[in-house]
């Protein structure tokens, strides 16, 4: 029987029932994946066609209309929107999709058909280049699936951020931090700000437009910093924004002795897998130690982790240890995660991957 399973096409549809005879529903099945079956519908007789997809996407669109005030947001957040492995980000009239499961990869033509029927879209881009696809036995590709012009822009908090859906990082933007950028920018008037691991400068530029007097952006990626400089120019704050291309830890070490009213550290995942958790947690502690030393008394430190495998309690403990080693004390003003356009599946804790703290230091 096991050999028969291995012959089944990855991403095909199956009906599963328990040993008690209860029919559990319709699933996508992949014999090559560690997660062999992913639930699509509780109805074992459902027809998974363009109408079914249109209905699921319609639910996701309706939710975002209620919880988001712009057309720039995460439109589909995989299992939490009952579309396992599918991520869709919206940039006004451009959407970027990522099919991270074999089943969603097979359904992509129907997804594009449904999307273009539901929304006034100029382009649909596939960013199928995530490492998750390798676990499903899928190749990595980037392609324009619909339209001819994929250029896009994010409007957020008075800042114009150019986005490159075909060549940027992941699906092009990190919408999950939007409410946290709102919170940080609200504290930025008159502040000297350091944005470390800045990528395209989202936190720092939001602070600049909100009235910060000086913003330094640090990242190791020249293209990301060029994108940040372009956004600064488009938003009229180029004169007070400075970029520093360097390793984040080296940069913070080199800035020792300087003080900022706000330091933001939003790094890439230090613990992308379970085996990386211990080393990753140490890295978060080191990051907090170096960053805390740069915060002026009464200033603010914002720290984040997008590592699911760095659990909240352990991660927060490392942040506290970093502050202790920097001989700094403070008070936590906020502990949270992603915005409501990134809903959490109640049985999949990895969908609550983002962890953040905003701390005022004495």
C-alpha positions, 0 to 999 in steps of 0.5 A, a space after each residue: 500500500 505504501 508503494 501505491 501512495 508513492 506513485 500518486 501525483 504530488 498535489 492531487 486530491 484525496 478523501 481521507 477517513 479515520 479508522 472509525 469510518 468518519 470521513 474527514 474531508 478533501 485533502 491535497 496529498 503529496 507523498 514527497 512531503 513531510 506533511 502528506 495531507 493538507 485539508 482543503 474542505 470538510 466536505 469529502 464530496 466537494 468539487 475543487 474548481 474555480 468556483 470553490 477557489 473564487 469563494 475562498 478568495 472572496 472570503 479573504 478579500 472581504 476580511 481585508 476590506 474590514 481590517 485594512 484601510 488600504 489596498 496594500 496588504 497580505 490578501 491570503 495567509 495560507 492555512 489561516 485563510 483555508 488555502 494551505 501553502 498559498 500566500 498572496 500579497 496585494 499592491 493595489 492593482 498588482 498581486 504577488 502569489 507564492 504557492 508553497 505546496 504542490 496542491 496550490 501549485 497545481 491550482 495556480 491557473 485557477 487561482 489566477 483566473 479567480 483573482 483577475 475576476 474578483 479584483 481590478 488587477 493590472 498584473 499577477 506575479 508568481 514568486 515561487 522561489 521559496 525554500 519551502 517548495 523544495 520540501 514539496 518536490 517543486 522547482 523554484 520559479 519567478 514569472 509574470 502570470 498575468 498582465 505586462 507591467 508588474 511595477 508596483 508601489 506601497 503607500 504607507 504612512 505618507 511614504 511611497 515605497 517602490 516595490 519590485 515583485 519580480 526581483 525583490 525579496 520574498 513577495 516584495 514587502 513585509 506587510 506583517 510589520 505595518 501596525 508595528 511601524 505605525 507604533 514606532 513612527 508615532 514616537 519618532 517626532 524630533 528623534 534621531 533614529 537608527 534602523 538596523 537590518 533595515 531592508 528597504 528602510 520601512 521603519 526608518 522612512 516611516 519615522 522620517 516622514 513622521 518628523 524624525 530629525 535624522 535617520 540612519 539605515 543599516 543593511 548589508 544589501 546594496 539593492 535594498 538600500 538603493 530602494 530605500 534611497 529611492 523611497 526617501 527621495 519620492 517621499 521628500 525626506 532624502 536630506 535627513 536619511 543616511 544609509 550605511 551598507 554593513 553587516 548589522 552586528 559590525 555596524 552596531 559595534 562600530 557605532 559604539 559611543 553614539 546614542 539614538 532616541 530610537 533603535 529598530 532591529 528587525 532582522 531576518 530569521 536567526 532560527 529558520 529551522 529547529 536545529 538553529 534555535 539555540 544559536 539563533 536565540 543567542 544571536 537575538 541576545 547579542 543583537 539586543 545587547 549591542 542595540 541597547 547600548 546605542 539607545 539614549 536614556 529615555 529612548 526606545 528600542 524596538 526588536 523583532 523576530 520572524 523565527 517561529 522556532 525561537 519561541 516567545 518566552 525564550 526569545 523575550 528572555 534573550 532580549 532581557 538578557 541582552 539588556 542586562 549585559 548592556 547594563 541597561 534597564 527599561 520597561 516593555 511598552 508593547 509585546 505583539 506580533 503581526 497585523 490582522 491581515 496575517 491571521 493565525 490558524 488556531 492549530 498551527 502555531 507557526 502562523 504566529 511566527 512574528 514576535 515584537 517588543 517595544 521597550 523604553 530604556 532608562 
